[in-house]
Amino acid sequence: MENGPEELAFVYFPENYRWSHGLLIALNMAPWGGAEIGEINRIGLRLKCCVGDDEAWFREWTVEARRIEDRGRACLAEGHTASGAQYLKRASAYYHVGERFLQPKNEEGYEAYMRGVNCLRDAAGYIRRPRLEHVEIPYSGTSLPAILVHAEPANRGGRVPAIVFLDGLDVTKEIQFFKGVADLAARGIACLIVDGPGNGESIRFRGLYLRHDTEHYATPVFDWLAARREIDPKRIGIMAMSLGGYYAPRAAAFEPRFACCIAWGAQWDYQRIWQQRFERLARAETPSLSVAHQHIAWVLNASSQEDVLKRLEPFKLDGVVQKIRCPFLLLHGEGDEQIPLADARRCFEAVGSRQKTLKIFTRQEGGYHHCQIDNQSICSAYMWDWLEDVLEPTR
């Protein structure tokens, strides 16, 4: 991110896009209980002297997360369950923000990651609204971990609509819960947040690597959710963010039962994106990345940059999005540093849906950067308004 006179985004580390982006991920969870600005500033100040040192990043976030977790568990032991749950929610988010830059992954990182999973799982037992249910979705001889966020109130006038929320390249279901999902549940729409192959627990603890055919797991996820007696199977949509701008359209194209699709951030030709990133790295330039560049090889189980590009060859939406028939929403920041706006326009023009909307967030209104990292609230409000109109929950 440039930090010039016209820059309206909060840039904590002007010399490092990735670190600034990572800190914004944490800050943007504050409206939904995933962060406290003072705690994040405490972390940021400690990191000012070692910008770019990912081990220091992991250490400082983990130290703060453990401090918050210990306070939360002490509250629970004293019977102050509401406060305890609040602390555990923040600890969960801090553990995951801290671990995401680690490459290569290691046992210390896995332990911190699982502490984050367990913090939110334990907090869920004391969160009254919305109700969180940790579930396992049968898949390919194992299962996909997910969180079902129940609509409020449940079964209002019958079955409720729902949205499947898949990850991106480097976020987790725990982080995604703090992207306004509670507000969606309050509108009467349930949300199933899934760690698909290549993401979250699925890659770290189940050996499920990223795959291009999103429908391979989106279909069993749909079947599982449609079988829930409180869910209306005719009103189940799908959404995903960042690289999920590939996942969700791909799923909607090949699983026609999805009632709608949200691509939160555009994709078009992901192989080309990484070819350009590798070329910049070869010139000793720093591409705008949200994680260390080694992350892509890890999630693909690739052995080299050449192997990465070979495995990414099918990650293209031309010839795919033309098959989409359900209502479609694409959101993109006008100044997205990771994916060009031109790719968003190409994707949108190719989508086969008759009912489709392209929302481009501008610098002045906010949401200008990648996946609206500079203004999460206006983006989630826009998406949830659209879902209300398309899925028509009983009000």
C-alpha positions as CSV (number, residue, x, y, z in Angstrom):
1,M,0.0,0.0,0.0
2,E,1.2,3.4,-0.8
3,N,1.1,5.8,2.1
4,G,0.8,9.1,0.3
5,P,-1.4,12.1,0.8
6,E,-4.3,10.5,-1.0
7,E,-4.1,7.2,0.8
8,L,-7.2,6.7,3.0
9,A,-6.5,3.2,4.3
10,F,-4.8,2.6,7.7
11,V,-1.2,1.6,7.0
12,Y,0.6,0.4,10.1
13,F,3.8,-0.7,8.3
14,P,4.3,1.6,5.3
15,E,7.3,-0.3,4.1
16,N,5.6,-3.7,4.1
17,Y,2.3,-4.4,2.3
18,R,1.9,-7.9,3.7
19,W,2.4,-7.0,7.3
20,S,0.0,-4.0,6.9
21,H,-2.6,-6.2,5.3
22,G,-2.2,-8.8,8.1
23,L,-2.7,-6.2,10.8
24,L,-5.8,-4.8,9.0
25,I,-7.2,-8.3,8.9
26,A,-7.1,-8.3,12.7
27,L,-8.3,-4.7,13.1
28,N,-11.3,-5.4,10.9
29,M,-12.5,-8.1,13.3
30,A,-13.1,-5.6,16.1
31,P,-16.8,-4.7,15.3
32,W,-17.7,-8.4,15.8
33,G,-15.7,-9.2,18.9
34,G,-12.6,-10.6,17.2
35,A,-10.2,-7.9,18.2
36,E,-9.5,-5.0,20.6
37,I,-7.7,-2.1,19.0
38,G,-5.6,-1.4,22.0
39,E,-4.3,-5.0,22.1
40,I,-3.5,-4.9,18.4
41,N,-1.6,-1.6,18.8
42,R,0.3,-3.2,21.7
43,I,1.4,-6.0,19.3
44,G,2.1,-3.5,16.5
45,L,4.4,-1.3,18.6
46,R,6.5,-4.3,19.6
47,L,6.9,-5.2,15.9
48,K,7.9,-1.8,14.7
49,C,11.6,-2.7,15.2
50,C,11.6,-5.9,13.2
51,V,9.3,-5.4,10.2
52,G,9.5,-8.4,7.8
53,D,10.7,-10.9,10.4
54,D,7.9,-13.4,10.3
55,E,9.2,-15.3,13.3
56,A,8.8,-12.1,15.3
57,W,5.3,-11.7,13.9
58,F,4.3,-15.2,15.0
59,R,6.0,-14.7,18.5
60,E,4.3,-11.4,19.3
61,W,0.8,-12.4,18.2
62,T,1.1,-15.7,20.0
63,V,2.3,-14.1,23.2
64,E,-0.7,-11.7,23.2
65,A,-3.1,-14.4,22.2
66,R,-1.9,-16.6,25.1
67,R,-2.2,-13.6,27.5
68,I,-5.8,-13.0,26.4
69,E,-6.7,-16.7,26.4
70,D,-5.4,-17.1,30.0
71,R,-7.5,-14.2,31.1
72,G,-10.5,-15.7,29.4
73,R,-10.1,-19.1,31.0
74,A,-9.7,-17.4,34.4
75,C,-13.0,-15.6,33.8
76,L,-14.7,-18.9,33.0
77,A,-13.3,-20.6,36.1
78,E,-14.7,-17.7,38.2
79,G,-18.1,-18.2,36.6
80,H,-17.9,-15.0,34.4
81,T,-18.8,-16.8,31.2
82,A,-19.8,-13.9,29.1
83,S,-16.5,-12.1,29.7
84,G,-14.6,-15.4,29.3
85,A,-16.1,-16.0,25.9
86,Q,-15.2,-12.5,24.8
87,Y,-11.6,-13.0,25.7
88,L,-11.5,-16.4,24.0
89,K,-12.9,-15.0,20.8
90,R,-10.1,-12.5,20.5
91,A,-7.5,-15.0,21.5
92,S,-8.7,-17.3,18.7
93,A,-8.3,-14.5,16.1
94,Y,-4.8,-13.5,17.3
95,Y,-3.5,-17.0,17.2
96,H,-4.6,-17.4,13.6
97,V,-3.4,-14.0,12.5
98,G,0.0,-14.8,14.0
99,E,0.4,-18.3,12.5
100,R,-0.6,-17.4,8.9
101,F,2.9,-16.1,7.9
102,L,4.9,-19.1,9.1
103,Q,6.7,-20.9,6.3
104,P,7.7,-23.6,6.6
105,K,5.0,-24.7,9.0
106,N,6.2,-26.3,12.2
107,E,5.0,-27.9,15.4
108,E,5.0,-24.7,17.4
109,G,2.8,-23.1,14.8
110,Y,0.4,-26.0,14.6
111,E,0.0,-25.9,18.4
112,A,-0.8,-22.2,18.3
113,Y,-3.2,-22.7,15.4
114,M,-5.1,-25.4,17.3
115,R,-5.2,-23.2,20.4
116,G,-7.0,-20.7,18.1
117,V,-9.5,-23.4,16.9
118,N,-10.2,-24.5,20.5
119,C,-10.6,-21.0,21.8
120,L,-13.5,-20.2,19.5
121,R,-14.9,-23.7,20.0
122,D,-14.8,-23.3,23.8
123,A,-16.2,-19.8,23.5
124,A,-19.1,-21.1,21.4
125,G,-20.5,-22.9,24.5
126,Y,-21.1,-19.5,26.1
127,I,-22.1,-17.3,23.2
128,R,-25.8,-16.8,23.2
129,R,-26.2,-14.9,19.9
130,P,-25.6,-16.1,17.4
131,R,-25.4,-19.8,18.2
132,L,-22.3,-21.5,16.8
133,E,-22.2,-25.2,16.2
134,H,-18.9,-26.9,15.3
135,V,-19.6,-29.7,12.8
136,E,-17.8,-32.2,10.6
137,I,-18.9,-32.7,7.0
138,P,-18.2,-36.2,5.6
139,Y,-15.8,-35.9,2.6
140,S,-13.6,-38.2,0.7
141,G,-12.9,-40.7,3.5
142,T,-12.4,-38.0,6.1
143,S,-14.4,-34.9,6.9
144,L,-14.2,-31.1,6.5
145,P,-14.3,-29.0,9.7
146,A,-16.9,-26.3,9.7
147,I,-18.9,-23.9,11.9
148,L,-22.6,-23.6,11.4
149,V,-23.8,-20.2,12.5
150,H,-27.5,-20.5,13.2
151,A,-30.0,-18.0,11.9
152,E,-31.8,-15.8,14.5
153,P,-34.3,-16.8,15.6
154,A,-34.2,-20.3,14.3
155,N,-37.0,-21.7,12.3
156,R,-38.8,-18.3,12.1
157,G,-41.9,-19.2,10.0
158,G,-40.3,-22.5,8.8
159,R,-37.0,-23.3,7.2
160,V,-34.4,-20.6,6.9
161,P,-32.1,-19.7,4.0
162,A,-28.3,-20.3,4.3
163,I,-25.0,-19.5,2.7
164,V,-21.9,-21.7,2.4
165,F,-18.8,-19.6,3.2
166,L,-15.6,-21.0,1.8
167,D,-12.1,-19.7,2.7
168,G,-9.6,-18.0,0.4
169,L,-5.9,-18.8,-0.1
170,D,-4.9,-18.0,3.5
171,V,-7.7,-17.3,5.8
172,T,-9.6,-19.6,8.2
173,K,-13.1,-20.3,9.3
174,E,-12.3,-18.8,12.6
175,I,-11.2,-15.5,11.0
176,Q,-14.1,-15.5,8.6
177,F,-16.6,-15.7,11.5
178,F,-15.4,-12.3,12.5
179,K,-16.2,-10.8,9.1
180,G,-19.7,-9.8,10.0
181,V,-21.3,-13.3,10.0
182,A,-23.2,-12.5,13.2
183,D,-24.9,-9.6,11.4
184,L,-26.0,-12.0,8.7
185,A,-27.4,-14.5,11.2
186,A,-29.4,-11.6,12.8
187,R,-31.1,-11.1,9.4
188,G,-32.4,-14.6,9.5
189,I,-29.8,-16.3,7.2
190,A,-27.7,-19.2,8.5
191,C,-24.0,-19.5,7.5
192,L,-21.9,-22.6,7.2
193,I,-18.2,-21.6,7.3
194,V,-16.0,-24.4,5.9
195,D,-12.3,-25.1,5.9
196,G,-12.0,-26.7,2.4
197,P,-9.0,-28.5,1.0
198,G,-6.0,-26.3,1.1
199,N,-7.3,-24.2,4.0
200,G,-7.4,-24.1,7.8
201,E,-7.6,-27.3,9.6
202,S,-8.1,-29.3,6.4
203,I,-4.5,-28.8,5.2
204,R,-2.8,-28.5,8.6
205,F,-4.2,-31.6,10.2
206,R,-5.9,-33.7,7.5
207,G,-3.5,-33.5,4.6
208,L,-6.1,-32.1,2.2
209,Y,-4.4,-30.0,-0.4
210,L,-5.9,-27.3,-2.6
211,R,-7.7,-28.5,-5.7
212,H,-9.2,-26.7,-8.7
213,D,-12.5,-28.6,-8.9
214,T,-14.2,-26.8,-6.0
215,E,-17.5,-28.7,-6.8
216,H,-15.8,-31.9,-5.6
217,Y,-16.2,-30.7,-2.0
218,A,-18.9,-28.0,-2.5
219,T,-21.4,-30.7,-3.5
220,P,-21.1,-32.8,-0.4
221,V,-21.2,-29.6,1.7
222,F,-24.4,-28.6,0.0
223,D,-25.9,-32.1,0.6
224,W,-25.0,-32.0,4.3
225,L,-26.5,-28.5,4.7
226,A,-29.6,-29.3,2.7
227,A,-30.3,-32.3,4.9
228,R,-30.5,-30.1,8.0
229,R,-34.2,-29.9,8.9
230,E,-34.0,-26.1,9.8
231,I,-32.5,-25.2,6.4
232,D,-34.5,-24.6,3.2
233,P,-32.6,-26.6,0.5
234,K,-33.9,-24.4,-2.2
235,R,-32.3,-21.3,-0.6
236,I,-28.7,-22.2,-0.1
237,G,-26.1,-19.9,-1.6
238,I,-22.4,-20.0,-1.8
239,M,-19.7,-17.3,-1.2
240,A,-16.0,-17.1,-0.7
241,M,-13.3,-14.3,-0.6
242,S,-10.0,-13.5,-2.2
243,L,-8.9,-16.7,-4.0
244,G,-12.5,-17.7,-3.1
245,G,-13.4,-15.5,-6.0
246,Y,-12.4,-18.6,-7.9
247,Y,-13.9,-21.2,-5.6
248,A,-17.4,-19.8,-5.3
249,P,-18.0,-19.2,-9.1
250,R,-16.5,-22.6,-9.9
251,A,-18.9,-24.3,-7.4
252,A,-21.9,-22.4,-8.7
253,A,-21.1,-23.3,-12.3
254,F,-20.9,-27.0,-11.6
255,E,-23.4,-27.4,-8.7
256,P,-26.6,-25.8,-10.1
257,R,-28.5,-26.3,-6.9
258,F,-26.8,-23.3,-5.3
259,A,-29.4,-20.5,-5.2
260,C,-26.9,-17.6,-5.5
261,C,-23.2,-16.9,-5.6
262,I,-21.0,-14.2,-4.1
263,A,-17.4,-13.7,-5.3
264,W,-15.9,-11.5,-2.7
265,G,-12.9,-10.3,-4.7
266,A,-12.4,-11.3,-8.4
267,Q,-10.3,-14.0,-10.0
268,W,-9.9,-14.8,-13.7
269,D,-6.6,-16.6,-14.4
270,Y,-4.8,-17.5,-11.2
271,Q,-1.9,-19.2,-13.0
272,R,-1.1,-15.9,-14.7
273,I,-1.3,-14.0,-11.4
274,W,1.4,-16.3,-9.9
275,Q,3.5,-16.3,-13.1
276,Q,3.7,-12.5,-12.7
277,R,4.4,-12.7,-9.0
278,F,7.3,-15.2,-9.6
279,E,8.7,-12.9,-12.3
280,R,8.7,-10.0,-9.9
281,L,10.4,-12.1,-7.2
282,A,13.0,-13.0,-9.7
283,R,13.7,-9.3,-10.3
284,A,14.1,-8.8,-6.6
285,E,10.8,-6.9,-6.5
286,T,8.1,-7.5,-3.8
287,P,4.7,-8.4,-5.1
288,S,1.6,-7.5,-3.1
289,L,1.0,-10.7,-1.3
290,S,-1.1,-11.4,1.8
291,V,1.2,-14.3,2.9
292,A,4.7,-15.4,2.3
293,H,5.2,-16.5,-1.3
294,Q,6.1,-20.1,-0.2
295,H,2.5,-20.5,1.0
296,I,1.2,-21.3,-2.5
297,A,3.6,-24.3,-2.9
298,W,2.6,-25.6,0.5
299,V,-1.2,-25.6,-0.2
300,L,-0.7,-27.2,-3.6
301,N,1.9,-29.8,-2.3
302,A,4.2,-28.5,-5.1
303,S,7.9,-29.0,-5.1
304,S,9.0,-25.9,-7.1
305,Q,7.8,-22.7,-8.8
306,E,7.5,-24.6,-12.0
307,D,5.4,-27.3,-10.3
308,V,3.2,-24.5,-8.7
309,L,2.5,-23.1,-12.2
310,K,1.7,-26.5,-13.6
311,R,-0.7,-27.3,-10.8
312,L,-2.4,-23.9,-11.2
313,E,-3.0,-24.3,-14.9
314,P,-6.7,-25.3,-14.4
315,F,-7.4,-22.4,-12.0
316,K,-9.0,-20.3,-14.7
317,L,-12.6,-19.1,-14.9
318,D,-12.9,-18.6,-18.6
319,G,-15.2,-21.3,-19.9
320,V,-16.5,-21.9,-16.3
321,V,-18.4,-18.7,-15.3
322,Q,-20.4,-18.8,-18.5
323,K,-22.2,-21.8,-17.0
324,I,-23.5,-19.9,-14.0
325,R,-27.2,-19.4,-14.0
326,C,-28.0,-18.3,-10.4
327,P,-28.0,-14.7,-9.2
328,F,-24.4,-13.5,-9.0
329,L,-22.6,-10.8,-7.1
330,L,-19.0,-9.8,-7.6
331,L,-17.3,-7.3,-5.3
332,H,-13.9,-5.7,-6.0
333,G,-11.8,-2.8,-4.8
334,E,-11.0,-0.2,-7.4
335,G,-7.4,-0.2,-6.2
336,D,-7.0,-3.9,-5.4
337,E,-3.2,-4.5,-5.3
338,Q,-3.4,-8.2,-5.6
339,I,-5.9,-8.8,-8.5
340,P,-6.3,-6.1,-11.2
341,L,-9.7,-4.5,-11.7
342,A,-9.5,-5.5,-15.3
343,D,-9.8,-9.1,-14.2
344,A,-12.9,-8.3,-12.3
345,R,-14.5,-6.8,-15.3
346,R,-13.5,-9.7,-17.5
347,C,-15.0,-12.2,-15.1
348,F,-18.2,-10.3,-14.6
349,E,-18.8,-9.8,-18.4
350,A,-18.4,-13.6,-18.9
351,V,-20.8,-14.7,-16.1
352,G,-23.8,-16.4,-17.7
353,S,-26.3,-15.3,-15.0
354,R,-29.1,-13.1,-16.2
355,Q,-29.3,-11.5,-12.7
356,K,-25.8,-10.3,-11.9
357,T,-24.3,-7.4,-10.1
358,L,-20.8,-5.9,-10.1
359,K,-20.0,-3.7,-7.1
360,I,-16.7,-1.7,-7.3
361,F,-15.7,0.1,-4.1
362,T,-14.0,3.4,-4.7
363,R,-11.3,5.2,-2.8
364,Q,-13.6,7.9,-1.5
365,E,-16.4,5.5,-0.2
366,G,-13.9,3.0,1.3
367,G,-13.4,-0.7,0.4
368,Y,-10.8,0.4,-2.2
369,H,-8.3,-2.3,-1.3
370,H,-8.2,-6.0,-1.6
371,C,-11.4,-7.6,-0.4
372,Q,-12.3,-4.2,1.3
373,I,-9.6,-4.7,3.9
374,D,-9.7,-0.9,4.5
375,N,-13.5,-1.0,5.3
376,Q,-14.9,-4.3,6.2
377,S,-18.2,-3.0,7.6
378,I,-19.6,-1.4,4.4
379,C,-18.7,-4.5,2.4
380,S,-20.4,-6.9,4.6
381,A,-23.5,-4.7,4.8
382,Y,-23.6,-4.6,1.0
383,M,-23.4,-8.4,0.7
384,W,-25.9,-9.1,3.4
385,D,-28.4,-6.6,1.9
386,W,-28.0,-8.4,-1.4
387,L,-28.5,-11.8,0.2
388,E,-31.6,-10.6,1.9
389,D,-33.1,-9.5,-1.4
390,V,-32.1,-12.7,-3.2
391,L,-32.8,-15.3,-0.5
392,E,-35.8,-13.5,1.0
393,P,-35.6,-14.6,4.6
394,T,-38.8,-14.4,6.5
395,R,-38.8,-11.1,8.4
